[in-house]
C-alpha cells in the first residue's frame, strides 16, 4: 500500500494474488517495476504513471479503480491502450473492438510527468 504524495518506485517487484498493489491517494511514479497477480491486483485510487513496467496477469483482472468522486484527479485519464506492443501477446486480431492503439502524441500526453504533477 502506498499513500504518500510524490512517491517513486524504481525497479521494484510486487507479487501476490489479489490486491497486490494498493496504489492509494497521492501522486506516484513507477519505473521498470514488475507487478503480478491474479484478481484486481492493482487497485488504483492514486494519480500514477507506470513507465516501462512489466504487468503480468496470472488470470482474472488487472485493475480495480478506487475513484469515488467524478471530480477526483485520480482516474481522469484512466484508459487501457497500447503503443509499440511486441512479443507473443502483440497479435491484436482477437482483441475486443474497443481496444485502443495510441498515437505518439497521445502517448506523450499520458506519460508526461505533468499528469502526476497536478492537484486537479
PyMOL commands that set and color helices and strands:
alter all, ss='L'
color gray80, all
select helices_A, chain A and resi 88-90+104-111+113-115
alter helices_A, ss='H'
color red, helices_A
select strands_A, chain A and resi 7-10+13-15+21-23+27-31+34-44+47-51+54-65+81-82+100-101
alter strands_A, ss='S'
color yellow, strands_A
deselect
rebuild
show_as cartoon
